Amino acid sequence: MIDAQSFPGWRTFGAFTSHLRFIGDHHRQIERIAVVATSGFLKIMPHFAGLFVHPKIRHFEPENRHAAIAWLESGQ
């Protein structure tokens, strides 16, 4: 679960590319990701990222954090 009220971004382009490399190396080892946030970017990110990575990704508002945990634990 990614629990973030905002998305600060990356400090440098190198940090961004390092992050992408990490995701490329590990995304098939994760089945699902719950993103708990109010940030506009983090609300749309699951739709965009789902085109490129293996895990199922869903957005949840902070007041639905328990539903995010339940979804992660359910395997559905």
N, CA, C and O atoms as a CHARMM CRD file, in Angstrom:
* protein
*
  304
    1    1 MET  N      0.84500  -1.16500   0.00000 PROA 1      0.00000
    2    1 MET  CA     0.00000   0.00000   0.00000 PROA 1      0.00000
    3    1 MET  C      0.89600   1.23500   0.00000 PROA 1      0.00000
    4    1 MET  O      1.86400   1.32900   0.75400 PROA 1      0.00000
    5    2 ILE  N      0.54800   2.15300  -0.84900 PROA 2      0.00000
    6    2 ILE  CA     1.19600   3.46600  -0.84900 PROA 2      0.00000
    7    2 ILE  C      0.22400   4.41100  -0.17800 PROA 2      0.00000
    8    2 ILE  O     -0.85500   4.67100  -0.71000 PROA 2      0.00000
    9    3 ASP  N      0.59000   4.92900   0.98700 PROA 3      0.00000
   10    3 ASP  CA    -0.26500   5.83200   1.75000 PROA 3      0.00000
   11    3 ASP  C      0.39800   7.20500   1.73700 PROA 3      0.00000
   12    3 ASP  O      1.31000   7.47000   2.52100 PROA 3      0.00000
   13    4 ALA  N     -0.06500   8.07200   0.84700 PROA 4      0.00000
   14    4 ALA  CA     0.57300   9.38000   0.66700 PROA 4      0.00000
   15    4 ALA  C     -0.48500  10.44500   0.44900 PROA 4      0.00000
   16    4 ALA  O     -1.36800  10.29300  -0.39500 PROA 4      0.00000
   17    5 GLN  N     -0.39200  11.50500   1.19900 PROA 5      0.00000
   18    5 GLN  CA    -1.34000  12.60200   1.02900 PROA 5      0.00000
   19    5 GLN  C     -0.96000  13.48900  -0.14600 PROA 5      0.00000
   20    5 GLN  O     -1.79600  14.23800  -0.65300 PROA 5      0.00000
   21    6 SER  N      0.28800  13.41300  -0.58300 PROA 6      0.00000
   22    6 SER  CA     0.72400  14.20800  -1.73500 PROA 6      0.00000
   23    6 SER  C      1.85600  13.47100  -2.43400 PROA 6      0.00000
   24    6 SER  O      2.39500  12.49400  -1.91400 PROA 6      0.00000
   25    7 PHE  N      2.19900  13.94400  -3.59500 PROA 7      0.00000
   26    7 PHE  CA     3.30700  13.35200  -4.33700 PROA 7      0.00000
   27    7 PHE  C      4.33200  14.43900  -4.59400 PROA 7      0.00000
   28    7 PHE  O      4.10700  15.32200  -5.42100 PROA 7      0.00000
   29    8 PRO  N      5.46400  14.38400  -3.88700 PROA 8      0.00000
   30    8 PRO  CA     6.44500  15.46100  -4.02700 PROA 8      0.00000
   31    8 PRO  C      7.26600  15.38700  -5.31100 PROA 8      0.00000
   32    8 PRO  O      7.92600  16.36000  -5.67700 PROA 8      0.00000
   33    9 GLY  N      7.23400  14.25700  -5.99100 PROA 9      0.00000
   34    9 GLY  CA     8.02700  14.11300  -7.20800 PROA 9      0.00000
   35    9 GLY  C      9.42600  13.58800  -6.90700 PROA 9      0.00000
   36    9 GLY  O      9.70100  13.10800  -5.80700 PROA 9      0.00000
   37   10 TRP  N     10.28000  13.68500  -7.87400 PROA 10     0.00000
   38   10 TRP  CA    11.66300  13.23300  -7.72100 PROA 10     0.00000
   39   10 TRP  C     12.56600  14.45400  -7.70800 PROA 10     0.00000
   40   10 TRP  O     12.27600  15.45500  -8.36400 PROA 10     0.00000
   41   11 ARG  N     13.65600  14.37200  -6.96200 PROA 11     0.00000
   42   11 ARG  CA    14.55900  15.51900  -6.85800 PROA 11     0.00000
   43   11 ARG  C     15.33900  15.77000  -8.13800 PROA 11     0.00000
   44   11 ARG  O     15.61900  16.91600  -8.49000 PROA 11     0.00000
   45   12 THR  N     15.69400  14.67500  -8.84200 PROA 12     0.00000
   46   12 THR  CA    16.49000  14.81100 -10.05900 PROA 12     0.00000
   47   12 THR  C     15.97500  13.84000 -11.11600 PROA 12     0.00000
   48   12 THR  O     15.21500  12.92100 -10.81100 PROA 12     0.00000
   49   13 PHE  N     16.39300  14.05300 -12.34900 PROA 13     0.00000
   50   13 PHE  CA    16.04100  13.13000 -13.41400 PROA 13     0.00000
   51   13 PHE  C     16.68700  11.77400 -13.14500 PROA 13     0.00000
   52   13 PHE  O     16.09900  10.74000 -13.46100 PROA 13     0.00000
   53   14 GLY  N     17.88100  11.76500 -12.57000 PROA 14     0.00000
   54   14 GLY  CA    18.55500  10.52100 -12.21800 PROA 14     0.00000
   55   14 GLY  C     17.75200   9.71300 -11.20400 PROA 14     0.00000
   56   14 GLY  O     17.69400   8.48700 -11.29400 PROA 14     0.00000
   57   15 ALA  N     17.13700  10.38900 -10.24500 PROA 15     0.00000
   58   15 ALA  CA    16.30600   9.70100  -9.25100 PROA 15     0.00000
   59   15 ALA  C     15.08300   9.09100  -9.92500 PROA 15     0.00000
   60   15 ALA  O     14.66800   7.98200  -9.58800 PROA 15     0.00000
   61   16 PHE  N     14.51600   9.81400 -10.86800 PROA 16     0.00000
   62   16 PHE  CA    13.36500   9.30500 -11.62000 PROA 16     0.00000
   63   16 PHE  C     13.74300   8.05500 -12.41700 PROA 16     0.00000
   64   16 PHE  O     13.02600   7.05600 -12.36900 PROA 16     0.00000
   65   17 THR  N     14.85200   8.10000 -13.14400 PROA 17     0.00000
   66   17 THR  CA    15.25600   6.93800 -13.94400 PROA 17     0.00000
   67   17 THR  C     15.63300   5.75800 -13.05500 PROA 17     0.00000
   68   17 THR  O     15.38500   4.60800 -13.41700 PROA 17     0.00000
   69   18 SER  N     16.22300   6.02800 -11.90500 PROA 18     0.00000
   70   18 SER  CA    16.53500   4.95500 -10.95300 PROA 18     0.00000
   71   18 SER  C     15.25500   4.29100 -10.47100 PROA 18     0.00000
   72   18 SER  O     15.19700   3.06800 -10.34500 PROA 18     0.00000
   73   19 HSD  N     14.23700   5.08600 -10.20200 PROA 19     0.00000
   74   19 HSD  CA    12.94000   4.56400  -9.77100 PROA 19     0.00000
   75   19 HSD  C     12.33600   3.68500 -10.86700 PROA 19     0.00000
   76   19 HSD  O     11.84400   2.59300 -10.58300 PROA 19     0.00000
   77   20 LEU  N     12.37000   4.15100 -12.10400 PROA 20     0.00000
   78   20 LEU  CA    11.83600   3.36100 -13.21700 PROA 20     0.00000
   79   20 LEU  C     12.58400   2.04300 -13.38600 PROA 20     0.00000
   80   20 LEU  O     11.97200   1.01600 -13.68100 PROA 20     0.00000
   81   21 ARG  N     13.88700   2.06600 -13.20300 PROA 21     0.00000
   82   21 ARG  CA    14.68200   0.84600 -13.29800 PROA 21     0.00000
   83   21 ARG  C     14.28000  -0.14300 -12.19800 PROA 21     0.00000
   84   21 ARG  O     14.15100  -1.34100 -12.45100 PROA 21     0.00000
   85   22 PHE  N     14.08500   0.36200 -10.99000 PROA 22     0.00000
   86   22 PHE  CA    13.65100  -0.48100  -9.86900 PROA 22     0.00000
   87   22 PHE  C     12.30200  -1.12000 -10.17400 PROA 22     0.00000
   88   22 PHE  O     12.11500  -2.31700  -9.95300 PROA 22     0.00000
   89   23 ILE  N     11.37300  -0.33600 -10.67500 PROA 23     0.00000
   90   23 ILE  CA    10.05000  -0.86900 -11.01500 PROA 23     0.00000
   91   23 ILE  C     10.16800  -1.93600 -12.09800 PROA 23     0.00000
   92   23 ILE  O      9.54000  -2.99100 -12.00700 PROA 23     0.00000
   93   24 GLY  N     10.96700  -1.66400 -13.11400 PROA 24     0.00000
   94   24 GLY  CA    11.15300  -2.63100 -14.18900 PROA 24     0.00000
   95   24 GLY  C     11.71300  -3.95700 -13.70200 PROA 24     0.00000
   96   24 GLY  O     11.36400  -5.01700 -14.22200 PROA 24     0.00000
   97   25 ASP  N     12.58000  -3.89300 -12.70400 PROA 25     0.00000
   98   25 ASP  CA    13.20900  -5.10200 -12.17700 PROA 25     0.00000
   99   25 ASP  C     12.31900  -5.88500 -11.21200 PROA 25     0.00000
  100   25 ASP  O     12.53800  -7.07900 -11.00900 PROA 25     0.00000
  101   26 HSD  N     11.31800  -5.23200 -10.61500 PROA 26     0.00000
  102   26 HSD  CA    10.57300  -5.87000  -9.53000 PROA 26     0.00000
  103   26 HSD  C      9.06000  -5.96400  -9.69500 PROA 26     0.00000
  104   26 HSD  O      8.41300  -6.64300  -8.89800 PROA 26     0.00000
  105   27 HSD  N      8.47500  -5.31700 -10.68800 PROA 27     0.00000
  106   27 HSD  CA     7.01200  -5.21400 -10.75200 PROA 27     0.00000
  107   27 HSD  C      6.31100  -6.56400 -10.88900 PROA 27     0.00000
  108   27 HSD  O      5.15500  -6.67500 -10.48300 PROA 27     0.00000
  109   28 ARG  N      6.93500  -7.56400 -11.42400 PROA 28     0.00000
  110   28 ARG  CA     6.28300  -8.87600 -11.57200 PROA 28     0.00000
  111   28 ARG  C      6.23800  -9.66000 -10.25700 PROA 28     0.00000
  112   28 ARG  O      5.58500 -10.70100 -10.18600 PROA 28     0.00000
  113   29 GLN  N      6.90700  -9.18500  -9.23900 PROA 29     0.00000
  114   29 GLN  CA     6.91800  -9.85900  -7.94200 PROA 29     0.00000
  115   29 GLN  C      5.79400  -9.36400  -7.03200 PROA 29     0.00000
  116   29 GLN  O      5.63400  -9.86500  -5.91900 PROA 29     0.00000
  117   30 ILE  N      5.02600  -8.39900  -7.49000 PROA 30     0.00000
  118   30 ILE  CA     3.94500  -7.80100  -6.69400 PROA 30     0.00000
  119   30 ILE  C      2.63300  -8.01500  -7.43700 PROA 30     0.00000
  120   30 ILE  O      2.56000  -7.78200  -8.64300 PROA 30     0.00000
  121   31 GLU  N      1.60100  -8.45600  -6.73100 PROA 31     0.00000
  122   31 GLU  CA     0.29900  -8.72900  -7.36300 PROA 31     0.00000
  123   31 GLU  C     -0.63600  -7.53000  -7.37700 PROA 31     0.00000
  124   31 GLU  O     -1.39300  -7.34800  -8.33000 PROA 31     0.00000
  125   32 ARG  N     -0.59200  -6.70700  -6.33000 PROA 32     0.00000
  126   32 ARG  CA    -1.51200  -5.57500  -6.27300 PROA 32     0.00000
  127   32 ARG  C     -0.94000  -4.45300  -5.42700 PROA 32     0.00000
  128   32 ARG  O     -0.15900  -4.67500  -4.50200 PROA 32     0.00000
  129   33 ILE  N     -1.35200  -3.24000  -5.77200 PROA 33     0.00000
  130   33 ILE  CA    -0.92300  -2.04200  -5.05400 PROA 33     0.00000
  131   33 ILE  C     -2.15000  -1.17600  -4.80600 PROA 33     0.00000
  132   33 ILE  O     -2.89800  -0.86700  -5.73300 PROA 33     0.00000
  133   34 ALA  N     -2.35100  -0.79000  -3.56000 PROA 34     0.00000
  134   34 ALA  CA    -3.40200   0.16100  -3.19400 PROA 34     0.00000
  135   34 ALA  C     -2.73600   1.51800  -2.98100 PROA 34     0.00000
  136   34 ALA  O     -1.77400   1.63000  -2.22200 PROA 34     0.00000
  137   35 VAL  N     -3.25000   2.54500  -3.64900 PROA 35     0.00000
  138   35 VAL  CA    -2.73300   3.89700  -3.50200 PROA 35     0.00000
  139   35 VAL  C     -3.76200   4.68800  -2.71200 PROA 35     0.00000
  140   35 VAL  O     -4.87300   4.91400  -3.18900 PROA 35     0.00000
  141   36 VAL  N     -3.40000   5.10900  -1.51000 PROA 36     0.00000
  142   36 VAL  CA    -4.29200   5.87400  -0.63800 PROA 36     0.00000
  143   36 VAL  C     -3.80100   7.31900  -0.65200 PROA 36     0.00000
  144   36 VAL  O     -2.75000   7.63100  -0.09300 PROA 36     0.00000
  145   37 ALA  N     -4.58200   8.20800  -1.30300 PROA 37     0.00000
  146   37 ALA  CA    -4.12200   9.58700  -1.45300 PROA 37     0.00000
  147   37 ALA  C     -5.24000  10.49100  -1.93400 PROA 37     0.00000
  148   37 ALA  O     -6.24400  10.02800  -2.47400 PROA 37     0.00000
  149   38 THR  N     -5.05100  11.78700  -1.73000 PROA 38     0.00000
  150   38 THR  CA    -5.95400  12.78700  -2.27200 PROA 38     0.00000
  151   38 THR  C     -5.30100  13.54700  -3.42100 PROA 38     0.00000
  152   38 THR  O     -5.97700  14.29500  -4.12800 PROA 38     0.00000
  153   39 SER  N     -4.01300  13.36900  -3.61300 PROA 39     0.00000
  154   39 SER  CA    -3.26800  14.06100  -4.66400 PROA 39     0.00000
  155   39 SER  C     -3.85100  13.75600  -6.03900 PROA 39     0.00000
  156   39 SER  O     -4.13800  12.60100  -6.35300 PROA 39     0.00000
  157   40 GLY  N     -4.02400  14.78200  -6.85200 PROA 40     0.00000
  158   40 GLY  CA    -4.54600  14.59700  -8.19900 PROA 40     0.00000
  159   40 GLY  C     -3.69900  13.64200  -9.02000 PROA 40     0.00000
  160   40 GLY  O     -4.23200  12.77900  -9.71800 PROA 40     0.00000
  161   41 PHE  N     -2.37200  13.79100  -8.94100 PROA 41     0.00000
  162   41 PHE  CA    -1.47800  12.90800  -9.68600 PROA 41     0.00000
  163   41 PHE  C     -1.63100  11.46400  -9.22800 PROA 41     0.00000
  164   41 PHE  O     -1.69000  10.55200 -10.05200 PROA 41     0.00000
  165   42 LEU  N     -1.69500  11.25500  -7.91800 PROA 42     0.00000
  166   42 LEU  CA    -1.79800   9.88900  -7.39900 PROA 42     0.00000
  167   42 LEU  C     -3.17000   9.27700  -7.65400 PROA 42     0.00000
  168   42 LEU  O     -3.30900   8.05500  -7.60500 PROA 42     0.00000
  169   43 LYS  N     -4.18100  10.09000  -7.92200 PROA 43     0.00000
  170   43 LYS  CA    -5.49500   9.55500  -8.28000 PROA 43     0.00000
  171   43 LYS  C     -5.49400   8.97900  -9.69600 PROA 43     0.00000
  172   43 LYS  O     -6.13700   7.96000  -9.95100 PROA 43     0.00000
  173   44 ILE  N     -4.77400   9.62600 -10.62000 PROA 44     0.00000
  174   44 ILE  CA    -4.76300   9.14900 -12.00100 PROA 44     0.00000
  175   44 ILE  C     -3.62900   8.16300 -12.28700 PROA 44     0.00000
  176   44 ILE  O     -3.68500   7.42800 -13.27300 PROA 44     0.00000
  177   45 MET  N     -2.61600   8.14000 -11.44400 PROA 45     0.00000
  178   45 MET  CA    -1.46300   7.28500 -11.65500 PROA 45     0.00000
  179   45 MET  C     -1.81400   5.81700 -11.84500 PROA 45     0.00000
  180   45 MET  O     -1.20900   5.18200 -12.71000 PROA 45     0.00000
  181   46 PRO  N     -2.76100   5.22300 -11.08800 PROA 46     0.00000
  182   46 PRO  CA    -3.07200   3.80100 -11.29800 PROA 46     0.00000
  183   46 PRO  C     -3.52900   3.48000 -12.71600 PROA 46     0.00000
  184   46 PRO  O     -3.19500   2.41800 -13.24300 PROA 46     0.00000
  185   47 HSD  N     -4.28200   4.37300 -13.33900 PROA 47     0.00000
  186   47 HSD  CA    -4.76000   4.12600 -14.70000 PROA 47     0.00000
  187   47 HSD  C     -3.59400   4.11100 -15.68400 PROA 47     0.00000
  188   47 HSD  O     -3.53300   3.26000 -16.57100 PROA 47     0.00000
  189   48 PHE  N     -2.68300   5.04400 -15.52500 PROA 48     0.00000
  190   48 PHE  CA    -1.52600   5.14100 -16.40800 PROA 48     0.00000
  191   48 PHE  C     -0.54200   3.99600 -16.15400 PROA 48     0.00000
  192   48 PHE  O     -0.10300   3.33700 -17.09600 PROA 48     0.00000
  193   49 ALA  N     -0.19700   3.75800 -14.89800 PROA 49     0.00000
  194   49 ALA  CA     0.78400   2.72500 -14.55800 PROA 49     0.00000
  195   49 ALA  C      0.28900   1.33200 -14.92600 PROA 49     0.00000
  196   49 ALA  O      1.08500   0.46700 -15.29000 PROA 49     0.00000
  197   50 GLY  N     -1.01600   1.11100 -14.83500 PROA 50     0.00000
  198   50 GLY  CA    -1.58300  -0.19300 -15.15800 PROA 50     0.00000
  199   50 GLY  C     -1.33200  -0.63100 -16.58900 PROA 50     0.00000
  200   50 GLY  O     -1.42400  -1.81800 -16.90300 PROA 50     0.00000
  201   51 LEU  N     -1.02000   0.30700 -17.44800 PROA 51     0.00000
  202   51 LEU  CA    -0.71400  -0.02300 -18.83400 PROA 51     0.00000
  203   51 LEU  C      0.67900  -0.63500 -18.98500 PROA 51     0.00000
  204   51 LEU  O      0.96400  -1.28800 -19.98900 PROA 51     0.00000
  205   52 PHE  N      1.54900  -0.42700 -17.99000 PROA 52     0.00000
  206   52 PHE  CA     2.95000  -0.78700 -18.13300 PROA 52     0.00000
  207   52 PHE  C      3.47300  -1.79800 -17.11800 PROA 52     0.00000
  208   52 PHE  O      4.53500  -2.38300 -17.33100 PROA 52     0.00000
  209   53 VAL  N      2.76000  -2.01600 -16.03100 PROA 53     0.00000
  210   53 VAL  CA     3.26800  -2.90000 -14.98200 PROA 53     0.00000
  211   53 VAL  C      2.29000  -4.03000 -14.69300 PROA 53     0.00000
  212   53 VAL  O      1.10200  -3.94500 -15.00400 PROA 53     0.00000
  213   54 HSD  N      2.81400  -5.07700 -14.09700 PROA 54     0.00000
  214   54 HSD  CA     2.05200  -6.28700 -13.79400 PROA 54     0.00000
  215   54 HSD  C      1.00600  -6.10900 -12.69000 PROA 54     0.00000
  216   54 HSD  O     -0.12500  -6.55900 -12.87500 PROA 54     0.00000
  217   55 PRO  N      1.31500  -5.48400 -11.56000 PROA 55     0.00000
  218   55 PRO  CA     0.33300  -5.47300 -10.46400 PROA 55     0.00000
  219   55 PRO  C     -0.96500  -4.75700 -10.83100 PROA 55     0.00000
  220   55 PRO  O     -0.98200  -3.83300 -11.64400 PROA 55     0.00000
  221   56 LYS  N     -2.04500  -5.21100 -10.21000 PROA 56     0.00000
  222   56 LYS  CA    -3.30500  -4.46300 -10.27700 PROA 56     0.00000
  223   56 LYS  C     -3.12600  -3.27400  -9.33500 PROA 56     0.00000
  224   56 LYS  O     -2.61600  -3.42800  -8.22500 PROA 56     0.00000
  225   57 ILE  N     -3.54100  -2.09900  -9.77700 PROA 57     0.00000
  226   57 ILE  CA    -3.36500  -0.88800  -8.97600 PROA 57     0.00000
  227   57 ILE  C     -4.71800  -0.20800  -8.84500 PROA 57     0.00000
  228   57 ILE  O     -5.41000   0.01600  -9.83800 PROA 57     0.00000
  229   58 ARG  N     -5.09300   0.12200  -7.60200 PROA 58     0.00000
  230   58 ARG  CA    -6.35800   0.82500  -7.35100 PROA 58     0.00000
  231   58 ARG  C     -6.11500   2.00900  -6.43500 PROA 58     0.00000
  232   58 ARG  O     -5.27900   1.95800  -5.53300 PROA 58     0.00000
  233   59 HSD  N     -6.85900   3.07700  -6.68400 PROA 59     0.00000
  234   59 HSD  CA    -6.80000   4.27700  -5.84800 PROA 59     0.00000
  235   59 HSD  C     -7.89600   4.22200  -4.79900 PROA 59     0.00000
  236   59 HSD  O     -9.00900   3.77300  -5.07300 PROA 59     0.00000
  237   60 PHE  N     -7.57800   4.68100  -3.59800 PROA 60     0.00000
  238   60 PHE  CA    -8.54200   4.79700  -2.50000 PROA 60     0.00000
  239   60 PHE  C     -8.35600   6.15400  -1.84400 PROA 60     0.00000
  240   60 PHE  O     -7.22800   6.61800  -1.67400 PROA 60     0.00000
  241   61 GLU  N     -9.45200   6.78600  -1.47800 PROA 61     0.00000
  242   61 GLU  CA    -9.39000   8.02400  -0.70300 PROA 61     0.00000
  243   61 GLU  C     -8.93800   7.68600   0.72000 PROA 61     0.00000
  244   61 GLU  O     -9.15700   6.56400   1.17900 PROA 61     0.00000
  245   62 PRO  N     -8.31400   8.63100   1.42500 PROA 62     0.00000
  246   62 PRO  CA    -7.81900   8.34800   2.77800 PROA 62     0.00000
  247   62 PRO  C     -8.88100   7.81100   3.74200 PROA 62     0.00000
  248   62 PRO  O     -8.57100   6.99200   4.60700 PROA 62     0.00000
  249   63 GLU  N    -10.12900   8.26400   3.59800 PROA 63     0.00000
  250   63 GLU  CA   -11.17400   7.76900   4.50200 PROA 63     0.00000
  251   63 GLU  C    -11.53800   6.30500   4.20500 PROA 63     0.00000
  252   63 GLU  O    -12.23600   5.66900   4.99400 PROA 63     0.00000
  253   64 ASN  N    -11.07300   5.77900   3.08500 PROA 64     0.00000
  254   64 ASN  CA   -11.32200   4.38400   2.71800 PROA 64     0.00000
  255   64 ASN  C    -10.08200   3.51000   2.86700 PROA 64     0.00000
  256   64 ASN  O     -9.95400   2.48000   2.20500 PROA 64     0.00000
  257   65 ARG  N     -9.17300   3.92900   3.74100 PROA 65     0.00000
  258   65 ARG  CA    -7.92700   3.18700   3.95500 PROA 65     0.00000
  259   65 ARG  C     -8.20700   1.73700   4.34500 PROA 65     0.00000
  260   65 ARG  O     -7.49800   0.83600   3.89600 PROA 65     0.00000
  261   66 HSD  N     -9.21500   1.49700   5.16400 PROA 66     0.00000
  262   66 HSD  CA    -9.55100   0.13000   5.57600 PROA 66     0.00000
  263   66 HSD  C    -10.00500  -0.70600   4.37600 PROA 66     0.00000
  264   66 HSD  O     -9.71000  -1.89900   4.30200 PROA 66     0.00000
  265   67 ALA  N    -10.72100  -0.08300   3.44000 PROA 67     0.00000
  266   67 ALA  CA   -11.13800  -0.79800   2.23200 PROA 67     0.00000
  267   67 ALA  C     -9.91500  -1.14900   1.38000 PROA 67     0.00000
  268   67 ALA  O     -9.88500  -2.20100   0.74000 PROA 67     0.00000
  269   68 ALA  N     -8.91000  -0.27400   1.37000 PROA 68     0.00000
  270   68 ALA  CA    -7.67900  -0.56300   0.63400 PROA 68     0.00000
  271   68 ALA  C     -6.97000  -1.78700   1.22500 PROA 68     0.00000
  272   68 ALA  O     -6.50200  -2.66100   0.49600 PROA 68     0.00000
  273   69 ILE  N     -6.90200  -1.82900   2.53800 PROA 69     0.00000
  274   69 ILE  CA    -6.26800  -2.96800   3.20400 PROA 69     0.00000
  275   69 ILE  C     -7.05300  -4.23900   2.92700 PROA 69     0.00000
  276   69 ILE  O     -6.46800  -5.28600   2.64800 PROA 69     0.00000
  277   70 ALA  N     -8.37500  -4.15000   3.00400 PROA 70     0.00000
  278   70 ALA  CA    -9.21400  -5.33200   2.72900 PROA 70     0.00000
  279   70 ALA  C     -9.01300  -5.82400   1.29800 PROA 70     0.00000
  280   70 ALA  O     -8.95000  -7.03000   1.05700 PROA 70     0.00000
  281   71 TRP  N     -8.91200  -4.88300   0.33700 PROA 71     0.00000
  282   71 TRP  CA    -8.69900  -5.27700  -1.05700 PROA 71     0.00000
  283   71 TRP  C     -7.34500  -5.97300  -1.21900 PROA 71     0.00000
  284   71 TRP  O     -7.23800  -6.98100  -1.91800 PROA 71     0.00000
  285   72 LEU  N     -6.32400  -5.43400  -0.57500 PROA 72     0.00000
  286   72 LEU  CA    -4.99600  -6.05000  -0.65500 PROA 72     0.00000
  287   72 LEU  C     -5.00400  -7.46800  -0.06400 PROA 72     0.00000
  288   72 LEU  O     -4.38900  -8.38300  -0.61200 PROA 72     0.00000
  289   73 GLU  N     -5.69600  -7.62800   1.03600 PROA 73     0.00000
  290   73 GLU  CA    -5.71800  -8.93600   1.71300 PROA 73     0.00000
  291   73 GLU  C     -6.63400  -9.94800   1.02900 PROA 73     0.00000
  292   73 GLU  O     -6.45600 -11.15500   1.19200 PROA 73     0.00000
  293   74 SER  N     -7.61000  -9.46500   0.26700 PROA 74     0.00000
  294   74 SER  CA    -8.60700 -10.37300  -0.30900 PROA 74     0.00000
  295   74 SER  C     -8.08400 -11.18000  -1.48900 PROA 74     0.00000
  296   74 SER  O     -8.55500 -12.29000  -1.74000 PROA 74     0.00000
  297   75 GLY  N     -7.12500 -10.63800  -2.20800 PROA 75     0.00000
  298   75 GLY  CA    -6.63500 -11.32400  -3.38800 PROA 75     0.00000
  299   75 GLY  C     -7.60700 -11.26900  -4.56000 PROA 75     0.00000
  300   75 GLY  O     -7.41800 -11.97900  -5.54800 PROA 75     0.00000
  301   76 GLN  N     -8.63700 -10.44200  -4.46800 PROA 76     0.00000
  302   76 GLN  CA    -9.64100 -10.32200  -5.54100 PROA 76     0.00000
  303   76 GLN  C     -9.48300  -9.00800  -6.26100 PROA 76     0.00000
  304   76 GLN  O    -10.23300  -8.72200  -7.19400 PROA 76     0.00000
